[in-house]
């Protein structure tokens, strides 16, 4: 790890779907932050829904009252756009939308890790944030945790670059959290991840 970074148990949680959104993973992440020791959790979340671009209603009030630091960017993953008509449009979107967004996310994440002396980076979306985990681990030395939901591992295992790289991405993590016994068994039995590194939180 870099010599200028103090290792700590402080955790930075990054999640596009976070309170005050109700239901599902947003509730799970908010509960995790609320029940953790005071001062140990920092959150990086979004101000807008990535699938429709609308502002998340009530995020400012939530962040003032929740009791732990929440930092927001407009988006933490590229917005959903109509399918590109050709490869040129796809490449143009990657250069003008994806790369600038990733640069902002990386810069903000590294700043938060250093400002709050983060020792653990917990990523709540495997398919959209795997690139960030590897880079932040390399740049800051923080430990890396993935919070895995069932839908992220039930898609075809060899489908596209995501499917092919999923095992290698998770294998490099320091720990993996599964939200259900089904998810835990799939990670171990179908992806072949070591059982001692897959932790169940129901």
N, C-alpha and C positions, 0 to 999 in steps of 0.2 A: 504494500500500500504506500501511497505518497507520504513522505515524512511530515508534511505540514497538516495532515489530517489526523485529528484525535478520534480514535475508534470509540464508539458509544453504542448504546442500545436504542438510541432514538431512531424512530422509523418514519420514513417518508412514504406515504401511500399515494399512488397515482391512479385515478379512476375517472373516466369520462362520465359514468353514470354514478352520481353521488347525491346525497341529500342537498336540497329539499325534495328531490325526486323520490316518489314513494314506490315501495315494492322491490322485490328481487334483490339484486346485488347492491343497490343503493342503501337499502336497510341494513344489509350485512356489514357493509363498510362503515356506515355511521355508528352501528353498535360496537364494532371493533374499536373505533376511535374513542367512543364514549366510555367504554369499560376498561380501556388501557390505563396504566398509571399516569397521573397528571404530568404534563410536560413531555411525554414520550412520543406523542404522535403529531405529525405535520402532514397536511393534505395538499396535493395539487389536483385541482378539478377544473371542470369546464364551466363557462358561463352560458353556453348555447348547446342545444341538441345537435349532434353531428348529422342526424338523419333528416332533419327538416329545417335547421338553421335558426329556429326560434329561441329567444332567450328563456332560460330556466326561471320560472316565476318564483320569487322569494329567496333567491340565493343570497342577496345582500343581508337580509334580516337573519337568515340561518347562520351565516358566517360570523355575524356580530354576537350571536347568543350561544353558539355551540360549545364554547369553552376550550377549543384547541385551534391552532392556526390553520386557516384554509386560504390557499393562494389560488387564483383563478386565471386561466387564459381563455380566450374566446372558444377555442377548440383544442382537443388533445388527440384528435385523429382527423384525417381528411374528411370533408363533407361528402355525403353521398350525392353523386351526380349522374345524369343519364349515361348509359353505356356509350363509350367513344365510338365514333363512326369508323375510325381507322387507327393504325398504330401511330401515325403522326400526332393525332390529337391526344392519344394516350401519353406519348412522350412529352408533349407540351404541358399537359396537366401535371405530370410528375415534376417537371422543371419549375413550373410557375406556382403550383399549389403545394405539392407534397414536400419538396425540398425546403422552401421557406418556412413551412409549418414545423417541420422536423428541427430546423435550426433554432427556432424560437423555443420549442419544447426542450431541446437539449440544453440550451443556454440557461433557461429558467431552472431546470432540474439540477444542474450542477451548482448554480448559485444557491439554491435552497439546501442542498447537501452540505455545502461549506458553511453557510450562514448558521444553520441549526445543528451543525456537527452530527450529521446523520450517519449512522453506521449500517442501517438496513434500508434497502429500497424495495418496497412491495408494489408490484405491478398487477393491476386488476384486470388487464385485458391482454391475453397472450398474443392474439393474432395482430393487434395493432401497435403493440409496444415492445415486442421482443427485441427490435433493433436498438431501442433505448437502453434496455437492461445491459446488453453487452457493452455498449459504449460507456455508460456511467460506471460500470464495474472497472473498466479499463482506465478511465480518467480519474476516478476518485478513490478506488479501492473499497467502496462500500460492498457489503454482502447483498446478495440478490435473492428475492423471494417472489415466486409467482403464485397468485391466487387463482385457482383453476375451477371453472364451472363446467358442467357436463357438456354443453353444446360446443365447447372449444376442442373437445377431443373425440366427439362422436362422428365428425365428418370423415370422409374417406381419408385413410392414413397416408396415401401416396398422391393425393390430389394437389397439384400445383406446388409451388415453392414452399408455401406454408406447411402443407402436409409432409413434404419431404424433410423439412428442416425442424419440424416440431420436436422430435426426440432429442436432437443435438442441442436445441435451445434450452429445453428443460433439463437436460443432463448437466449443463453448465451452471445451473442455479444452485445456490447453497441450500435451499429448502423449497418445497412445494407444498402448498396448502390445498387440500381437496375439500369441496363443500358438501360432499355426500360419500357414502360407502361405495356407491356405484362408480363415482368419479375416481375414488381412491383405487378401487380394484382395476379399473380400466387403465389408469396410469401405470400400475405395477404389472398387470398381466398382459396387456396388449402393447403398451409402449416399451415395456421392459425396464422401467425405472427402478432403482433400488428402493425397497420397501422402507428402509430406515430414513429415507429422505422425503417421503410423502406423508404429510401429517393431516389428520382428519379433524375438521372443525364443523360440527353439525349445528 
